[in-house]
């Protein structure tokens, strides 16, 4: 029996379905209720305060409330993205407040939430416990500008960072130094209480100080680095911010700061765990599974081209990746808008990756792919991502849509919508960032 004959019949019969199953199992592996029990501390002698922010914050609050002893005091609030609060049969959490705000550009609701969360952190004692529930998206949702900056200032700077091609570490370095709550400042406000952060990682390398701009984690970056990033990408900032960054007046709490001496961080879900769950499913179907990395960064379209080269080599029996196989990867790529003035493009990192992949594959037979964001939202659209098939280009031509034109205008949504190849999930209530799977038969 050859390896190809050992394939589960569903693989050959419905490659699309397999790709979607791989994505679904990756998302399921990162759900808060599944991962939180092993990391919850015991109730303290004092009170337990829950604070949090991120796309998964609503689901994390549900999980804490379900797992926390009913006779133990519990209060607090979290902020999540609009539409990302889970609607469960038992309703919203009863002991914890869940509010919603804008992502990726902060709004007044996020500002109000950050102010309330910082206020709740005041007056704690050494007998108290703060559970911080942190996930990707928390940086925009927990927006509290440094003194002298307005919300409008932060919105303009954040929008510019999103459009210029800055990576997540660069964006968060800037955000930390323009904030009163990020970069360890929330944990400092909670002192002397014990602070336990439960985080779902959405960043390459799983660095806790980068996830949601690390509100409870010491910050090793500096004002000077933040200023260098802003100048490198030619992003204008108000004079008060320029002076504060130049002087170091807005420096964040550093490693060794005594106010953060009673803090711990647990990563309850990571991108690699989700990729390995998908790999296990692929292998159960008779496929070889290759996990390239969960830390891939770079321009989405260019990352797509590199993945296409690996897939072509595998399909031709060349290189180290032996077909039939699934090639898996994660990370956080970027999209640089080609025509910022028109703002015509619709789509996010996953869609842009798929366009670059499809263009480079040129309809190569035997290669299918899915790329989707594990939070269920690709950029600011309502789709999670898209699917690429061997006949994508032919179907696009028949539908009268040009891949090159849509790539030039960053309009992945319209291209894959015309092919009926968009992936829709709705909010998944978790976030371990980009997921990519390429099936080579």
C-alpha positions in Angstrom: 0.0 0.0 0.0 1.4 3.4 -1.0 1.1 6.4 1.3 -1.3 8.0 -1.2 -3.6 4.9 -0.9 -3.4 5.2 2.9 -5.1 8.6 2.7 -8.5 9.0 4.3 -10.9 9.1 1.4 -12.3 12.4 2.5 -9.0 14.1 1.7 -9.2 13.4 -2.0 -13.0 13.7 -2.1 -13.2 17.2 -0.4 -9.9 19.0 0.1 -11.8 22.2 1.0 -13.5 20.4 3.9 -10.2 19.1 5.2 -8.7 22.6 5.2 -11.7 24.0 7.1 -11.4 21.1 9.6 -7.7 22.0 10.2 -8.6 25.6 10.9 -11.5 24.6 13.2 -9.4 22.3 15.3 -6.7 25.0 15.6 -9.3 27.4 16.9 -10.8 24.9 19.3 -7.4 24.2 20.8 -7.1 27.8 21.8 -10.5 28.3 23.5 -10.3 29.7 27.0 -12.5 27.3 28.9 -10.5 24.4 27.6 -7.1 25.8 28.6 -7.8 27.9 31.8 -8.4 25.2 34.6 -4.7 24.3 34.9 -3.6 27.9 35.5 -6.2 29.4 37.8 -4.8 30.2 41.3 -6.7 29.5 44.5 -8.8 32.2 46.0 -6.8 34.6 48.2 -7.5 35.8 51.8 -8.7 39.1 50.4 -10.7 39.9 47.4 -10.3 38.7 43.8 -10.5 41.4 41.1 -10.7 40.4 37.4 -9.4 42.9 34.8 -8.8 42.2 31.2 -8.8 43.2 27.6 -8.6 41.5 24.2 -10.7 39.8 21.5 -10.9 36.7 23.8 -11.6 38.7 27.0 -15.3 38.0 27.0 -14.8 34.2 26.6 -12.1 34.3 29.2 -14.4 36.1 31.7 -17.0 33.4 31.0 -14.4 30.8 31.8 -13.3 32.4 35.0 -16.8 32.7 36.3 -17.6 29.1 35.4 -14.5 27.8 37.1 -14.3 30.1 40.2 -15.8 28.8 43.4 -19.3 30.1 43.9 -18.7 31.0 47.5 -15.5 32.9 46.8 -15.7 36.7 46.2 -15.2 37.7 42.5 -15.6 41.1 40.8 -14.2 43.1 38.0 -14.5 44.0 34.3 -13.0 43.2 30.9 -13.2 44.9 27.5 -13.5 43.1 24.2 -14.2 43.9 20.6 -17.7 44.9 19.4 -19.6 41.7 18.7 -17.0 39.4 20.4 -18.9 38.8 23.7 -20.0 35.1 23.7 -23.7 34.6 23.8 -24.1 31.5 26.0 -27.4 29.9 27.2 -26.6 31.1 30.7 -26.3 34.7 29.5 -23.5 37.1 30.3 -21.2 36.6 33.3 -23.1 37.6 36.4 -20.2 38.6 38.6 -18.0 40.2 36.0 -18.7 43.1 33.7 -18.0 42.7 30.0 -17.9 45.9 27.8 -17.2 46.3 24.1 -15.1 48.8 22.2 -13.5 49.3 18.8 -10.6 47.4 17.3 -8.2 48.0 15.6 -8.6 51.8 16.0 -9.5 52.7 19.6 -12.7 54.7 20.4 -14.3 56.5 23.3 -15.8 53.2 24.7 -12.3 51.8 24.9 -11.0 54.9 26.6 -13.8 54.8 29.2 -13.1 51.1 29.8 -9.4 51.7 30.3 -10.2 54.5 32.8 -12.6 52.3 34.7 -10.1 49.4 34.8 -7.3 51.6 36.1 -9.7 53.0 38.7 -10.6 49.5 39.9 -7.0 48.7 40.4 -6.6 51.4 43.1 -6.6 50.7 46.8 -5.7 47.0 46.7 -3.8 45.2 49.5 -1.3 42.5 49.7 -4.1 40.0 50.6 -5.8 40.7 47.3 -5.5 38.9 44.0 -5.8 40.4 40.5 -6.6 38.1 37.6 -5.6 39.8 34.4 -7.1 38.2 31.3 -5.1 39.3 28.3 -5.4 38.4 24.6 -4.6 39.9 21.2 -6.4 43.1 20.4 -6.1 44.3 24.0 -3.8 47.1 23.0 -6.4 49.0 20.9 -9.2 48.1 23.3 -7.4 49.3 26.3 -6.6 52.8 25.2 -5.6 55.4 27.8 -3.5 58.1 26.2 -0.5 59.6 28.1 -1.2 62.9 29.8 -1.3 65.6 27.1 -2.5 63.3 24.3 -6.1 63.1 23.2 -7.9 60.0 21.9 -7.9 61.6 18.5 -4.1 61.8 18.6 -4.0 58.1 19.5 -6.4 57.2 16.8 -4.4 59.0 14.1 -1.1 57.4 15.3 -2.6 53.9 15.5 -4.1 54.2 12.0 -0.8 55.3 10.6 1.0 52.3 12.3 -1.6 49.9 10.8 -1.1 51.3 7.3 2.7 51.7 7.2 3.7 48.1 7.4 5.1 48.2 11.0 5.2 44.8 12.7 3.4 44.0 15.9 6.5 44.5 18.1 7.1 48.0 16.6 3.5 49.0 17.0 3.3 47.9 20.6 6.6 49.6 21.5 5.0 52.9 20.3 1.7 52.2 22.0 3.4 51.4 25.4 5.1 54.8 25.5 2.0 56.8 24.6 -0.1 55.1 27.3 -1.0 55.4 30.9 -1.9 51.7 31.3 0.2 49.6 28.9 3.8 48.5 29.3 3.5 47.3 32.9 1.6 50.3 34.2 -1.6 48.4 35.0 0.4 45.9 37.2 2.2 48.8 38.9 -1.2 50.4 39.7 -2.3 47.1 41.3 0.6 46.9 43.8 0.9 45.5 46.4 -1.7 43.0 45.3 -0.6 39.7 43.8 -1.1 39.9 40.0 -1.6 36.7 37.9 -1.9 37.2 34.2 -3.6 34.6 32.1 -2.7 35.3 28.5 -3.6 33.9 25.1 -0.7 34.7 22.8 -1.2 36.2 19.3 2.4 37.3 18.8 5.4 35.7 17.2 7.6 34.3 19.9 4.9 34.5 22.6 6.6 37.4 24.3 4.2 38.4 27.2 5.4 42.0 27.0 4.1 42.2 23.4 0.7 40.6 23.9 -1.8 43.6 24.1 1.3 45.8 24.7 2.0 44.0 28.1 -0.1 46.0 30.6 1.1 43.8 33.4 4.6 43.0 32.2 7.8 45.0 32.6 8.8 46.8 29.4 12.4 46.5 28.3 11.9 48.9 25.3 12.5 52.6 25.6 11.1 56.0 24.7 14.0 56.4 22.3 13.1 53.2 20.5 9.5 54.3 20.2 10.6 57.6 18.7 12.9 55.9 16.3 10.0 53.7 15.0 7.8 56.8 14.5 10.5 58.6 12.6 11.4 55.6 10.5 7.9 55.3 9.3 7.5 59.1 9.0 4.5 59.2 11.4 3.7 62.7 12.7 3.1 63.1 16.4 2.0 66.1 18.5 4.8 68.3 20.0 4.0 67.1 23.5 4.6 63.5 22.5 7.8 64.4 20.7 9.2 66.2 23.7 8.2 63.5 26.2 9.8 60.7 24.1 12.9 62.8 23.5 13.3 63.5 27.3 12.2 60.0 28.4 9.4 61.5 30.5 7.0 58.8 29.3 9.2 55.9 30.2 7.5 52.6 31.2 8.2 50.4 34.2 11.3 48.3 33.6 12.4 44.8 34.6 13.3 44.9 38.3 10.7 47.6 39.2 9.6 46.8 42.7 5.9 47.5 41.9 5.9 44.4 39.6 7.7 42.0 42.0 4.5 40.1 42.8 3.4 39.4 39.3 3.3 36.2 37.3 2.2 35.4 33.7 0.8 32.1 32.3 0.3 31.5 28.6 -2.8 29.4 28.5 -2.9 29.1 24.7 -0.3 29.7 22.0 -0.1 29.7 18.2 2.2 26.6 18.2 -0.3 24.6 20.3 -3.0 25.3 17.7 -0.7 24.4 14.8 0.3 21.1 16.5 -3.4 20.3 16.9 -3.9 20.8 13.2 -0.9 18.7 12.5 -2.2 15.8 14.5 -5.5 15.9 12.6 -3.7 15.9 9.3 -1.6 13.0 10.3 -4.7 11.1 11.4 -5.9 11.5 7.8 -2.8 9.9 6.4 -0.9 13.1 5.5 2.5 14.2 6.5 2.3 17.4 8.5 5.1 20.0 8.4 4.9 22.9 10.9 7.2 25.6 9.4 6.9 28.1 12.2 4.5 30.0 14.4 6.6 33.2 14.2 6.5 34.1 10.5 6.4 37.8 9.8 6.8 40.0 6.7 4.6 41.3 3.9 1.6 39.0 3.6 1.8 38.8 -0.2 5.6 38.0 -0.1 5.0 35.3 2.6 2.4 33.8 0.3 5.0 33.6 -2.5 7.5 31.8 -0.3 4.9 29.3 0.8 4.0 28.8 -2.9 7.6 27.9 -3.7 7.6 25.3 -1.0 4.3 23.8 -2.2 5.5 23.7 -5.8 8.7 21.9 -4.8 6.7 19.4 -2.8 4.2 18.8 -5.6 7.1 18.1 -8.0 8.8 15.7 -5.6 11.6 18.1 -4.9 12.9 19.5 -1.6 12.5 18.2 2.0 8.6 18.3 2.1 7.2 15.0 0.8 3.7 14.9 -0.6 1.0 14.1 0.2 1.3 16.6 3.0 0.0 19.6 4.8 2.3 22.6 5.3 1.3 24.6 8.4 2.4 28.0 9.6 1.4 30.9 11.8 2.6 34.3 13.0 1.6 37.8 12.2 2.3 39.2 8.7 1.6 42.8 7.6 -0.1 44.5 4.8 1.2 47.8 3.4 -1.5 49.7 1.6 -0.4 50.5 -1.9 -3.0 53.3 -2.5 -3.7 55.0 0.9 -5.6 57.8 -0.8 -8.3 55.7 -2.4 -8.9 53.4 0.6 -10.7 51.2 -1.9 -9.1 47.9 -0.8 -11.0 45.5 1.5 -9.2 42.7 3.1 -6.6 41.7 5.7 -3.5 39.7 6.2 -5.0 36.3 5.4 -6.6 37.5 2.2 -3.5 39.2 1.0 -1.5 36.1 1.7 -3.9 34.1 -0.4 -3.6 36.5 -3.3 0.2 36.3 -3.2 0.0 32.5 -2.9 -2.4 32.1 -5.8 -0.4 34.4 -8.0 2.8 32.5 -7.4 1.1 29.1 -7.8 -0.4 30.0 -11.2 -2.9 27.2 -10.9 -0.5 24.5 -10.0 -2.4 21.2 -9.8 -2.7 19.4 -6.6 -2.3 22.4 -4.3 -5.1 23.8 -2.1 -4.7 26.3 0.8 -6.5 28.1 3.5 -5.4 31.2 5.4 -7.5 32.7 8.1 -7.3 34.7 11.3 -8.1 32.6 14.4 -10.2 35.4 15.8 -12.6 35.0 12.9 -12.0 38.5 11.5 -9.5 39.2 8.7 -8.5 42.8 9.2 -11.8 44.8 9.7 -14.0 42.7 7.4 -16.6 40.0 8.3 -14.6 37.1 7.0 -11.9 35.0 8.7 -9.9 34.5 5.5 -10.0 32.7 2.2 -9.3 29.5 0.3 -7.1 29.0 -2.7 -7.7 26.1 -5.1 -5.9 24.8 -8.3 -8.6 26.5 -10.4 -8.7 29.9 -8.5 -7.2 31.9 -11.4 -9.4 30.2 -14.0 -12.5 30.9 -12.0 -11.4 34.4 -11.4 -10.9 35.0 -15.1 -14.3 33.5 -15.8 -15.9 35.8 -13.2 -14.1 38.9 -14.8 -11.9 39.7 -11.8 -8.2 40.4 -12.1 -5.9 39.0 -9.4 -3.2 41.5 -10.2 -5.6 44.4 -10.0 -7.0 43.3 -6.7 -3.5 42.7 -5.3 -2.5 46.1 -6.3 -5.4 47.7 -4.5 -5.2 45.4 -1.4 -8.7 44.2 -2.3 -8.6 40.5 -1.3 -12.2 40.5 0.0 -13.7 41.4 -3.4 -11.5 39.0 -5.3 -12.3 35.9 -3.2 -16.0 37.0 -2.8 -16.3 36.8 -6.6 -15.0 33.2 -6.4 -17.2 32.3 -3.4 -13.9 31.4 -1.6 -14.2 33.6 1.5 -14.1 31.8 4.8 -16.8 32.9 7.4 -16.8 31.9 11.0 -18.0 34.9 12.9 -16.0 35.8 16.1 -14.4 32.7 17.5 -13.8 34.2 21.0 -10.1 33.4 21.0 -7.1 34.7 19.1 -3.8 33.0 18.3 -3.3 35.0 15.2 -2.7 33.8 11.6 -3.3 30.2 10.6 -2.2 28.9 7.2 -2.5 25.4 5.8 -1.4 24.2 2.4 -2.5 20.8 1.2 -0.2 19.2 -1.4 -1.5 16.0 -3.1 
